[in-house]
Amino acid sequence: MIDAVAIALIMLGLVFFIAGSVGLLRLPDLHSRLHALTKADNLGLGLLVAGVALLERSVVEALQLLLVWLLVLAASAASAHLIAQHARPRGESE
């Protein structure tokens, strides 16, 4: 049962990664693309981490995966903020 939940979480995470990638390619401007990438990919990575943590069945490795996810959350938020701030004064929208 746990394996089925883990595989479902991993597959759902992959769906969010694909949705973020499609958003990157299809959305019209920089800020929309940043939104799609940061939101969908961070949620996708969280679901992927949860699924892999369930498969590992080790608390230490689950905490390591959680730490990686938290670091990626912080890095993607900071980088998206910097990109958006850099594009704003110059008036670039794409």
C-alpha positions in Angstrom: 0.0 0.0 0.0 2.8 2.4 0.9 4.5 1.6 -2.4 1.4 2.5 -4.3 1.0 5.8 -2.5 4.7 6.6 -3.1 4.4 5.8 -6.8 1.3 7.9 -7.1 3.1 10.8 -5.4 6.0 10.5 -7.7 3.8 10.4 -10.8 1.8 13.4 -9.6 5.1 15.2 -9.0 6.1 14.4 -12.6 2.8 15.8 -13.8 3.5 19.1 -12.0 7.0 19.2 -13.6 5.5 18.7 -17.0 2.9 21.4 -16.3 5.7 23.8 -15.2 7.6 23.1 -18.4 4.6 23.6 -20.6 3.9 26.9 -18.7 7.5 27.9 -19.4 7.0 27.3 -23.1 3.5 28.6 -23.5 3.0 31.6 -21.2 3.5 35.0 -22.8 5.7 37.0 -20.5 8.6 36.6 -18.0 6.5 37.0 -14.9 4.0 34.4 -15.9 6.8 32.0 -16.9 8.5 32.6 -13.5 5.2 31.9 -11.7 4.6 28.7 -13.6 8.1 27.5 -13.0 8.4 28.3 -9.4 5.0 27.1 -8.3 4.6 24.0 -10.4 8.1 22.8 -10.1 8.4 23.4 -6.3 5.1 21.5 -5.8 6.3 18.8 -8.2 9.6 18.4 -6.3 7.7 18.3 -3.0 5.5 15.5 -4.2 8.5 13.7 -5.7 10.4 14.0 -2.4 7.5 12.7 -0.4 7.1 9.7 -2.7 10.9 8.9 -2.6 10.9 9.3 1.2 8.1 6.8 1.5 10.0 4.3 -0.6 13.2 4.8 1.4 11.6 4.1 4.8 14.5 5.7 6.6 13.9 8.7 8.8 17.4 10.1 8.2 17.1 9.9 4.4 13.6 11.3 4.5 15.0 14.3 6.5 17.8 14.7 4.0 15.3 14.8 1.2 13.2 17.3 3.1 16.3 19.5 3.6 17.0 19.3 -0.2 13.4 20.3 -1.0 13.6 23.2 1.5 16.9 24.4 0.0 15.5 24.3 -3.5 12.4 26.2 -2.3 14.6 29.0 -0.9 16.9 29.0 -4.0 14.0 29.1 -6.5 12.2 31.9 -4.6 15.3 34.0 -4.4 16.3 33.4 -8.0 12.8 34.2 -9.3 12.7 37.3 -7.2 16.1 38.5 -8.5 15.1 37.7 -12.1 11.8 39.6 -11.8 13.6 42.6 -10.1 16.3 42.7 -12.8 13.7 42.7 -15.6 11.5 45.3 -14.0 13.6 48.5 -14.2 14.6 47.9 -17.8 10.9 47.4 -18.8 11.6 44.0 -20.3 8.7 41.7 -20.0 10.1 38.7 -21.9 
